[in-house]
Amino acid sequence: LTPPVEVSLTVGSFLPNRPGDANTDGALDILDLILIIDYILNVDQSEYNEALQLLQRLIDVNEDSIINILDAVLVVEWILN
C-alpha cells in the first residue's frame, strides 16, 4: 500500500460568506439591504432558480428557508449596530 496523499483543490474565486452580504462585496451596508428588499418584492420564491442559489443563501440571514421582511430587519439591525 502507498501512503495517503492529501490533495487540495480550489475552483473559482473565494466569495464572502457573511450573511446579509447580498452584493458579495465583503461589507454589510445599505446596498445589501436594497438588494434584499428587491429580491423580496420581485422574485417568485416558489420557483427553483439555480442561478440565485448563492444570493438566496446569503440573504436568508435567519436561515428559515424563507426570504422575507424578517431577513431585511435583521440586516438593518446589523448595519445600525
N, C-alpha and C positions, 0 to 999 in steps of 0.2 A: 504494500500500500504506500502511496505517496503522501507526504504531509499535506495538511489542508492549506488552501490558498485563500486569502481574503481579497475580494475584488470590490471596488467602489466605482459606481457609475453615476454621472450627473448628466441629465439630458435637459437642454434648455437653460434658462436662467433662473436664479433664485427669486421667489416672489415673497413679498411681505406677508406674514401670516397673522397680522394684528386684526382682531375682529373689528369690524366697522370701517376698515380702510377700503372703501369701495373703489377708489381710483388707483389703488396699489402704488401710491407714491411714498409710502412709509410714514406719512403723517396723518393724524386724525384731525380733520378740520371741517369747516362749513361746506366745502366742496363734496366731501363724502356724504354729508347729510343730504345735500341736494340730490345726489345720485340715488340714495336710498329712497327718498320720497318719490323721485321719478319712477323708480322701479315699482314701488307700491301702487302708484297710480296708473302705470301704463303697461305692465307686464301681466299676461294671463298666467297665473301661477298653477292653474290646473293642467297646463300643457307641459310636457317634458321638453326641455331645451338644453341640449348638451353644451352649447356654446356659452350658456350663462351659469354653468355649474360653479366655476371659481367665484364669480360675483355672488351667487347665492350663498356659498359657504362663508364668504367674508361679511356679508351684510345680515346674516341671521345671527345676530350677536347674542341673543339669549338661547340659542340652539334648541328651539322648539319645533324646527322644521317648517315654520310658517313665517314669512317675512311680512311684517305689519308695523303699525304705528309704535308698538312696544319696542321694536328694534331701533326705530328712529329716536324715541325718547331716551333710550339708554345711551345712544351716541351723543345726544345733546348733553346729557349729564356728564359724560366723559370729557367732552370738549370744554364745558364750563368748569370742571374740576381739574 
